[in-house]
């Protein structure tokens, strides 16, 4: 596990880049996975990383596991590699929409302001 200062910085970075609250992320994961006639079970909606992000959002910092910390690092790195939080552009085409949907599955909606 990370030391206390590193964990605090990661916790803050994670909550800064993951700008969707847990109910909104849960709704997105269910809606994104829903088929025409089928909706997935709530605990199986979305990809493994999206479900893990949702679980982390519902935890206290003191309850994090090593796996949670690894997922938080991955999500922060993934989002920051694709997003300039200070200057997020509006989606312009289908590629941007696919990118937005990928980011939303990680808990970041590029159309929302980042958390401060």
C-alpha positions as CSV (number, residue, x, y, z in Angstrom):
1,X,0.0,0.0,0.0
2,X,1.1,3.6,-0.6
3,X,2.4,5.7,2.2
4,X,0.0,8.2,3.9
5,X,1.1,11.2,1.8
6,X,1.0,9.3,-1.5
7,X,-2.4,7.9,-0.6
8,X,-3.8,11.3,0.3
9,X,-2.5,12.7,-3.0
10,X,-3.9,9.8,-5.0
11,X,-7.3,10.1,-3.2
12,X,-7.5,13.8,-4.0
13,X,-6.4,13.2,-7.7
14,X,-8.9,10.4,-8.0
15,X,-11.8,12.5,-6.7
16,X,-10.8,15.4,-8.8
17,X,-10.8,13.5,-12.1
18,X,-13.7,11.2,-11.3
19,X,-16.4,13.9,-11.6
20,X,-19.5,11.7,-11.7
21,X,-21.1,11.0,-8.3
22,X,-21.7,7.4,-7.5
23,X,-25.5,7.4,-8.3
24,X,-24.8,9.0,-11.7
25,X,-22.0,6.6,-12.5
26,X,-24.2,3.6,-11.5
27,X,-27.0,4.9,-13.7
28,X,-24.5,5.3,-16.6
29,X,-23.1,1.8,-16.2
30,X,-26.6,0.3,-16.2
31,X,-27.8,2.4,-19.2
32,X,-24.6,1.8,-21.2
33,X,-24.8,-2.0,-20.8
34,X,-28.6,-2.2,-21.3
35,X,-29.8,-4.0,-24.4
36,X,-33.0,-3.4,-26.2
37,X,-34.9,-6.0,-24.1
38,X,-32.5,-6.6,-21.2
39,X,-31.0,-4.6,-18.4
40,X,-28.0,-6.0,-16.6
41,X,-28.1,-6.7,-12.9
42,X,-27.0,-3.6,-11.0
43,X,-23.9,-5.2,-9.6
44,X,-22.8,-6.5,-13.0
45,X,-23.4,-3.4,-15.1
46,X,-20.5,-1.9,-16.8
47,X,-16.9,-3.1,-17.1
48,X,-14.8,-4.3,-14.2
49,X,-13.0,-1.0,-13.9
50,X,-16.2,1.0,-13.9
51,X,-17.7,-1.2,-11.2
52,X,-14.5,-0.9,-9.2
53,X,-14.5,2.9,-9.5
54,X,-18.1,2.9,-8.3
55,X,-17.1,0.7,-5.3
56,X,-14.2,3.1,-4.5
57,X,-16.5,6.1,-4.6
58,X,-18.6,4.4,-1.9
59,X,-15.7,3.8,0.5
60,X,-13.8,5.8,3.0
61,X,-10.1,6.4,2.4
62,X,-9.3,4.2,5.5
63,X,-11.1,1.3,3.9
64,X,-9.1,1.1,0.7
65,X,-7.4,-2.1,-0.3
66,X,-4.2,-2.4,-2.4
67,X,-6.4,-3.4,-5.4
68,X,-8.4,-0.2,-4.9
69,X,-5.2,1.9,-4.9
70,X,-4.0,0.2,-8.1
71,X,-7.3,0.9,-9.8
72,X,-7.3,4.5,-8.6
73,X,-3.8,5.0,-10.1
74,X,-4.9,3.4,-13.4
75,X,-8.0,5.5,-13.6
76,X,-6.2,8.8,-12.8
77,X,-3.5,7.9,-15.4
78,X,-6.1,6.9,-18.0
79,X,-8.2,10.0,-17.6
80,X,-5.3,12.4,-17.5
81,X,-3.8,10.9,-20.6
82,X,-7.0,11.7,-22.5
83,X,-8.2,14.9,-20.9
84,X,-6.9,18.4,-20.3
85,X,-9.0,19.2,-17.2
86,X,-8.3,22.9,-17.5
87,X,-9.5,23.1,-21.1
88,X,-12.0,20.3,-21.9
89,X,-13.5,20.7,-25.4
90,X,-17.0,19.9,-26.4
91,X,-17.4,16.6,-28.3
92,X,-17.5,17.4,-32.0
93,X,-18.1,14.1,-33.8
94,X,-18.7,10.4,-33.2
95,X,-15.1,9.7,-32.2
96,X,-15.5,12.3,-29.5
97,X,-18.7,10.7,-28.4
98,X,-17.0,7.3,-28.2
99,X,-14.2,8.9,-26.2
100,X,-16.7,10.5,-23.9
101,X,-18.5,7.2,-23.3
102,X,-15.2,5.5,-22.5
103,X,-14.3,8.2,-20.0
104,X,-17.8,8.1,-18.5
105,X,-17.3,4.4,-17.9
106,X,-14.3,5.4,-15.7
107,X,-16.4,8.0,-13.9
108,X,-15.3,11.1,-15.8
109,X,-17.8,13.1,-17.9
110,X,-15.9,15.5,-20.0
111,X,-18.9,17.7,-20.3
112,X,-19.0,18.3,-16.6
113,X,-16.7,20.6,-14.8
114,X,-14.0,18.9,-12.8
115,X,-14.3,18.7,-9.1
116,X,-12.3,21.2,-7.2
